[in-house]
Amino acid sequence: MRPGILAVQLYSVIEALEADRPGTLARLAALGFRHVEPFALGLWNTPPDELASSARALRADLDEVNLGVSSVHIAVSADSQASAIETCRILGTDTAFVPIPWLVDGFDERALESHDGIRAFAGRLNAAARELAGAGIRLGYHNHHFEWARLPDGARAFDVLWDLLDPEVLAEVDVYWAAVAGQDPAEVLEHLGERAVTAHLKDGPAELDRPQTPIGTGDIDIPAALRAGTHLRWHITEIDRTEGDRFELLAANRQALLAGGLTIP
């Protein structure tokens, strides 16, 4: 299959974006990035006109430096996904991910702590995915580390959740957080199969509160993960926490991914 296309998650430089978004986007483009993945522009209860205005402003800044959008993180409302649909259309992507349970109306970090909670959460995601699909947009879920916590009966929340999600619901696999949870990212990608369409790629000591390091210098076997995820459409580099310069780390990650021949710019 065709190698995944490189993108960068904008959360990696959130502080720089808040200080100077046009300049930050221009700097990412100068590093050679051609696509970005925006983080959620609002919560599930953000007024629709405010969310649309934020999306238009971001799209205008992206256009100034010729940056496309791979996918976007969104919030999900209990009533309607109209705002999420408009956000995707404005930004120019057909793929959206819920990045954390509390961005879904009525849920919080406890959503995945019981079978009943997971069942309700999966039901909400399935309903949202069906509404978005009617507008030509695919919805997925992005993991962190806590999804692999054991439920009282010993089952893992991650496995229960994906058994309950409709086959059309996509996966964005964060290989670093999977490793922090004690999982083999390659096995996670193999298990999810073609419903995994994007991966967040970063390296480091695979410990919860430790800073991340350039790809190839930590404990994450990125090449093995990408060989297992030949079906991935997007390879998205991201930084959550680092002690170094974020732009330098992103540049190093970009170079490492391209040098491996498994990613295209």
C-alpha positions as a LaTeX table, in Angstrom:
\begin{tabular}{lrrr}
\hline
Residue & $x$ (\AA) & $y$ (\AA) & $z$ (\AA) \\
\hline
Met1 & 0.00 & 0.00 & 0.00 \\
Arg2 & 0.94 & 3.66 & $-0.33$ \\
Pro3 & 2.95 & 5.02 & 2.63 \\
Gly4 & 1.14 & 7.25 & 5.09 \\
Ile5 & 1.21 & 11.00 & 4.56 \\
Leu6 & 3.02 & 13.13 & 7.12 \\
Ala7 & 1.16 & 15.68 & 9.24 \\
Val8 & 1.70 & 17.46 & 12.55 \\
Gln9 & $-0.77$ & 17.75 & 15.43 \\
Leu10 & $-1.09$ & 21.44 & 16.28 \\
Tyr11 & $-1.34$ & 20.72 & 20.01 \\
Ser12 & 2.42 & 20.17 & 19.80 \\
Val13 & 2.91 & 23.95 & 19.61 \\
Ile14 & $-0.20$ & 25.15 & 21.44 \\
Glu15 & 1.60 & 27.86 & 23.42 \\
Ala16 & 3.27 & 29.26 & 20.31 \\
Leu17 & $-0.09$ & 29.24 & 18.51 \\
Glu18 & $-1.68$ & 31.23 & 21.31 \\
Ala19 & 1.11 & 33.80 & 21.13 \\
Asp20 & 1.32 & 34.10 & 17.32 \\
Arg21 & $-0.73$ & 31.69 & 15.24 \\
Pro22 & 0.17 & 33.02 & 11.75 \\
Gly23 & 3.86 & 33.03 & 12.61 \\
Thr24 & 3.72 & 29.57 & 14.17 \\
Leu25 & 1.96 & 28.07 & 11.16 \\
Ala26 & 4.48 & 29.73 & 8.87 \\
Arg27 & 7.29 & 28.20 & 10.92 \\
Leu28 & 5.76 & 24.72 & 10.62 \\
Ala29 & 5.45 & 25.18 & 6.87 \\
Ala30 & 9.08 & 26.32 & 6.70 \\
Leu31 & 10.09 & 23.07 & 8.42 \\
Gly32 & 8.53 & 21.23 & 5.48 \\
Phe33 & 5.17 & 20.22 & 6.90 \\
Arg34 & 2.32 & 20.32 & 4.37 \\
His35 & $-0.56$ & 19.11 & 6.54 \\
Val36 & $-1.72$ & 19.70 & 10.10 \\
Glu37 & $-4.25$ & 18.15 & 12.45 \\
Pro38 & $-6.01$ & 20.84 & 14.53 \\
Phe39 & $-6.98$ & 20.06 & 18.10 \\
Ala40 & $-10.58$ & 20.64 & 19.17 \\
Leu41 & $-11.61$ & 24.25 & 18.58 \\
Gly42 & $-14.26$ & 24.11 & 21.29 \\
Leu43 & $-16.27$ & 21.99 & 23.69 \\
Trp44 & $-19.55$ & 20.21 & 23.01 \\
Asn45 & $-21.43$ & 23.24 & 24.33 \\
Thr46 & $-19.44$ & 25.89 & 22.43 \\
Pro47 & $-21.95$ & 28.09 & 20.53 \\
Pro48 & $-22.10$ & 27.07 & 16.84 \\
Asp49 & $-21.37$ & 30.56 & 15.54 \\
Glu50 & $-18.30$ & 30.81 & 17.79 \\
Leu51 & $-17.03$ & 27.42 & 16.63 \\
Ala52 & $-17.57$ & 28.28 & 12.97 \\
Ser53 & $-15.82$ & 31.61 & 13.40 \\
Ser54 & $-12.82$ & 29.89 & 14.97 \\
Ala55 & $-12.69$ & 27.36 & 12.14 \\
Arg56 & $-12.84$ & 30.07 & 9.46 \\
Ala57 & $-10.10$ & 32.08 & 11.13 \\
Leu58 & $-7.86$ & 29.02 & 11.37 \\
Arg59 & $-8.58$ & 28.05 & 7.77 \\
Ala60 & $-7.61$ & 31.54 & 6.62 \\
Asp61 & $-4.31$ & 31.35 & 8.48 \\
Leu62 & $-3.62$ & 27.89 & 7.06 \\
Asp63 & $-4.32$ & 29.12 & 3.54 \\
Glu64 & $-1.74$ & 31.88 & 3.94 \\
Val65 & 1.02 & 29.27 & 4.23 \\
Asn66 & $-0.55$ & 26.54 & 2.05 \\
Leu67 & $-1.17$ & 24.03 & 4.85 \\
Gly68 & $-3.81$ & 21.35 & 4.39 \\
Val69 & $-5.74$ & 19.53 & 7.09 \\
Ser70 & $-5.39$ & 15.78 & 7.55 \\
Ser71 & $-8.12$ & 15.36 & 10.15 \\
Val72 & $-9.43$ & 17.28 & 13.13 \\
His73 & $-10.24$ & 16.65 & 16.78 \\
Ile74 & $-13.80$ & 17.58 & 17.68 \\
Ala75 & $-16.35$ & 17.54 & 20.47 \\
Val76 & $-19.61$ & 15.59 & 20.21 \\
Ser77 & $-22.99$ & 16.96 & 21.33 \\
Ala78 & $-25.91$ & 14.89 & 22.53 \\
Asp79 & $-28.32$ & 16.83 & 20.30 \\
Ser80 & $-26.74$ & 17.41 & 16.89 \\
Gln81 & $-23.41$ & 17.16 & 15.12 \\
Ala82 & $-24.17$ & 20.17 & 12.92 \\
Ser83 & $-21.32$ & 22.20 & 14.40 \\
Ala84 & $-18.84$ & 19.34 & 13.95 \\
Ile85 & $-19.97$ & 18.92 & 10.35 \\
Glu86 & $-19.53$ & 22.62 & 9.62 \\
Thr87 & $-16.10$ & 22.62 & 11.29 \\
Cys88 & $-14.92$ & 19.77 & 9.08 \\
Arg89 & $-16.28$ & 21.41 & 5.94 \\
Ile90 & $-14.65$ & 24.74 & 6.73 \\
Leu91 & $-11.29$ & 23.14 & 7.47 \\
Gly92 & $-11.49$ & 20.86 & 4.45 \\
Thr93 & $-11.34$ & 17.39 & 5.95 \\
Asp94 & $-13.64$ & 14.38 & 5.95 \\
Thr95 & $-12.14$ & 12.76 & 9.06 \\
Ala96 & $-12.70$ & 13.72 & 12.69 \\
Phe97 & $-11.69$ & 12.18 & 15.99 \\
Val98 & $-12.95$ & 12.45 & 19.55 \\
Pro99 & $-9.68$ & 12.79 & 21.48 \\
Ile100 & $-10.92$ & 12.27 & 25.06 \\
Pro101 & $-14.22$ & 11.26 & 26.72 \\
Trp102 & $-15.00$ & 14.61 & 28.33 \\
Leu103 & $-15.37$ & 16.17 & 24.88 \\
Val104 & $-18.53$ & 14.10 & 24.51 \\
Asp105 & $-21.66$ & 15.65 & 26.03 \\
Gly106 & $-22.55$ & 13.93 & 29.30 \\
Phe107 & $-19.28$ & 12.05 & 29.82 \\
Asp108 & $-16.05$ & 12.57 & 31.75 \\
Glu109 & $-12.92$ & 10.65 & 32.65 \\
Arg110 & $-15.04$ & 8.02 & 34.43 \\
Ala111 & $-16.77$ & 7.00 & 31.20 \\
Leu112 & $-14.49$ & 4.02 & 30.67 \\
Glu113 & $-14.43$ & 2.72 & 34.23 \\
Ser114 & $-17.42$ & 0.36 & 33.97 \\
His115 & $-19.22$ & $-1.77$ & 31.41 \\
Asp116 & $-22.32$ & 0.42 & 31.69 \\
Gly117 & $-20.29$ & 3.57 & 31.19 \\
Ile118 & $-18.48$ & 2.16 & 28.17 \\
Arg119 & $-21.76$ & 0.94 & 26.67 \\
Ala120 & $-23.29$ & 4.41 & 26.99 \\
Phe121 & $-20.17$ & 6.09 & 25.63 \\
Ala122 & $-19.95$ & 3.74 & 22.66 \\
Gly123 & $-23.62$ & 4.31 & 21.94 \\
Arg124 & $-23.11$ & 8.07 & 21.81 \\
Leu125 & $-20.11$ & 7.72 & 19.48 \\
Asn126 & $-22.01$ & 5.33 & 17.22 \\
Ala127 & $-24.95$ & 7.73 & 16.96 \\
Ala128 & $-22.65$ & 10.66 & 16.22 \\
Ala129 & $-20.76$ & 8.63 & 13.62 \\
Arg130 & $-24.01$ & 7.81 & 11.81 \\
Glu131 & $-25.03$ & 11.47 & 11.69 \\
Leu132 & $-21.60$ & 12.56 & 10.47 \\
Ala133 & $-21.55$ & 9.80 & 7.87 \\
Gly134 & $-24.72$ & 11.25 & 6.39 \\
Ala135 & $-22.68$ & 14.38 & 5.67 \\
Gly136 & $-19.76$ & 12.44 & 4.22 \\
Ile137 & $-17.59$ & 12.71 & 7.34 \\
Arg138 & $-15.98$ & 9.78 & 9.17 \\
Leu139 & $-15.77$ & 9.81 & 12.97 \\
Gly140 & $-13.20$ & 8.03 & 15.09 \\
Tyr141 & $-11.73$ & 7.82 & 18.57 \\
His142 & $-8.19$ & 8.70 & 19.68 \\
Asn143 & $-6.63$ & 6.74 & 22.53 \\
His144 & $-4.51$ & 7.82 & 25.46 \\
His145 & $-3.20$ & 5.36 & 28.08 \\
Phe146 & $-6.17$ & 4.98 & 30.41 \\
Glu147 & $-8.27$ & 2.99 & 27.93 \\
Trp148 & $-6.27$ & $-0.12$ & 28.86 \\
Ala149 & $-7.25$ & 0.03 & 32.53 \\
Arg150 & $-8.79$ & $-3.15$ & 33.87 \\
Leu151 & $-12.49$ & $-3.17$ & 34.71 \\
Pro152 & $-13.70$ & $-4.88$ & 37.92 \\
Asp153 & $-14.17$ & $-8.17$ & 36.04 \\
Gly154 & $-10.64$ & $-8.05$ & 34.59 \\
Ala155 & $-11.61$ & $-6.99$ & 31.06 \\
Arg156 & $-9.74$ & $-4.09$ & 29.52 \\
Ala157 & $-11.77$ & $-0.99$ & 28.75 \\
Phe158 & $-10.07$ & $-0.64$ & 25.36 \\
Asp159 & $-11.22$ & $-4.09$ & 24.22 \\
Val160 & $-14.76$ & $-3.60$ & 25.50 \\
Leu161 & $-15.05$ & $-0.20$ & 23.82 \\
Trp162 & $-13.92$ & $-1.37$ & 20.40 \\
Asp163 & $-16.18$ & $-4.42$ & 20.56 \\
Leu164 & $-19.13$ & $-2.06$ & 21.09 \\
Leu165 & $-18.23$ & 0.59 & 18.52 \\
Asp166 & $-19.71$ & 0.16 & 15.06 \\
Pro167 & $-17.25$ & $-1.07$ & 12.42 \\
Glu168 & $-17.52$ & 2.30 & 10.69 \\
Val169 & $-16.03$ & 4.12 & 13.69 \\
Leu170 & $-12.36$ & 4.78 & 12.97 \\
Ala171 & $-9.30$ & 4.62 & 15.19 \\
Glu172 & $-6.49$ & 7.10 & 15.61 \\
Val173 & $-3.78$ & 5.14 & 17.42 \\
Asp174 & $-1.40$ & 7.10 & 19.60 \\
Val175 & 1.51 & 4.67 & 19.63 \\
Tyr176 & 3.25 & 6.43 & 22.50 \\
Trp177 & 0.30 & 6.29 & 24.88 \\
Ala178 & $-0.35$ & 2.68 & 23.92 \\
Ala179 & 3.22 & 1.89 & 24.96 \\
Val180 & 2.80 & 3.85 & 28.20 \\
Ala181 & $-0.15$ & 1.55 & 28.90 \\
Gly182 & 2.12 & $-1.46$ & 28.46 \\
Gln183 & 0.88 & $-2.36$ & 24.99 \\
Asp184 & 2.81 & $-3.19$ & 21.82 \\
Pro185 & 1.73 & $-0.48$ & 19.33 \\
Ala186 & 2.26 & $-2.83$ & 16.39 \\
Glu187 & $-0.11$ & $-5.37$ & 17.93 \\
Val188 & $-2.69$ & $-2.65$ & 18.61 \\
Leu189 & $-2.57$ & $-1.57$ & 14.96 \\
Glu190 & $-2.81$ & $-5.14$ & 13.74 \\
His191 & $-5.80$ & $-5.78$ & 16.00 \\
Leu192 & $-7.70$ & $-2.71$ & 14.82 \\
Gly193 & $-6.91$ & $-3.42$ & 11.18 \\
Glu194 & $-8.16$ & $-1.04$ & 8.53 \\
Arg195 & $-10.35$ & 0.92 & 10.91 \\
Ala196 & $-7.07$ & 2.48 & 12.14 \\
Val197 & $-6.53$ & 5.25 & 9.60 \\
Thr198 & $-4.15$ & 7.59 & 11.41 \\
Ala199 & $-1.41$ & 7.24 & 14.02 \\
His200 & 0.16 & 9.74 & 16.38 \\
Leu201 & 3.91 & 9.17 & 16.33 \\
Lys202 & 6.32 & 10.22 & 19.05 \\
Asp203 & 9.12 & 8.67 & 21.07 \\
Gly204 & 10.57 & 8.71 & 24.55 \\
Pro205 & 10.80 & 6.61 & 27.70 \\
Ala206 & 7.16 & 5.41 & 27.53 \\
Glu207 & 6.47 & 6.60 & 31.05 \\
Leu208 & 3.50 & 8.76 & 31.99 \\
Asp209 & 5.22 & 11.90 & 33.27 \\
Arg210 & 8.53 & 11.74 & 31.38 \\
Pro211 & 9.36 & 14.13 & 28.51 \\
Gln212 & 9.32 & 12.91 & 24.93 \\
Thr213 & 12.43 & 12.75 & 22.76 \\
Pro214 & 13.17 & 12.60 & 19.00 \\
Ile215 & 11.86 & 9.57 & 17.15 \\
Gly216 & 14.54 & 6.90 & 17.19 \\
Thr217 & 15.97 & 7.87 & 20.59 \\
Gly218 & 13.38 & 6.35 & 22.92 \\
Asp219 & 11.61 & 3.10 & 23.70 \\
Ile220 & 8.95 & 3.19 & 20.96 \\
Asp221 & 9.56 & 0.99 & 17.92 \\
Ile222 & 8.05 & 3.36 & 15.38 \\
Pro223 & 9.21 & 1.39 & 12.30 \\
Ala224 & 7.58 & $-1.79$ & 13.62 \\
Ala225 & 4.35 & 0.09 & 14.28 \\
Leu226 & 4.30 & 1.55 & 10.78 \\
Arg227 & 5.05 & $-1.81$ & 9.21 \\
Ala228 & 2.05 & $-3.19$ & 11.08 \\
Gly229 & $-0.03$ & $-0.19$ & 10.03 \\
Thr230 & 0.48 & $-0.28$ & 6.29 \\
His231 & $-3.18$ & 0.72 & 5.96 \\
Leu232 & $-2.65$ & 4.03 & 7.78 \\
Arg233 & $-3.55$ & 7.06 & 5.68 \\
Trp234 & $-1.85$ & 9.64 & 7.90 \\
His235 & 1.31 & 9.62 & 10.02 \\
Ile236 & 0.92 & 12.47 & 12.50 \\
Thr237 & 3.85 & 13.56 & 14.62 \\
Glu238 & 2.98 & 15.12 & 17.97 \\
Ile239 & 4.56 & 16.33 & 21.19 \\
Asp240 & 2.76 & 16.26 & 24.51 \\
Arg241 & 5.67 & 17.03 & 26.82 \\
Thr242 & 9.32 & 17.78 & 26.18 \\
Glu243 & 12.24 & 19.57 & 27.81 \\
Gly244 & 13.61 & 20.64 & 24.43 \\
Asp245 & 12.60 & 23.12 & 21.76 \\
Arg246 & 9.32 & 21.93 & 20.27 \\
Phe247 & 10.07 & 23.05 & 16.73 \\
Glu248 & 13.47 & 21.37 & 16.79 \\
Leu249 & 11.86 & 18.16 & 18.04 \\
Leu250 & 9.20 & 18.27 & 15.33 \\
Ala251 & 11.89 & 18.85 & 12.69 \\
Ala252 & 13.83 & 15.84 & 14.01 \\
Asn253 & 10.70 & 13.69 & 14.02 \\
Arg254 & 9.90 & 14.71 & 10.46 \\
Gln255 & 13.37 & 13.80 & 9.29 \\
Ala256 & 13.32 & 10.44 & 11.07 \\
Leu257 & 9.96 & 9.47 & 9.59 \\
Leu258 & 10.91 & 10.45 & 6.06 \\
Ala259 & 14.32 & 8.79 & 6.31 \\
Gly260 & 12.65 & 5.49 & 7.16 \\
Gly261 & 10.87 & 5.46 & 3.81 \\
Leu262 & 7.55 & 4.60 & 5.46 \\
Thr263 & 6.16 & 8.13 & 5.34 \\
Ile264 & 5.72 & 10.63 & 2.50 \\
Pro265 & 5.65 & 14.43 & 2.97 \\
\hline
\end{tabular}
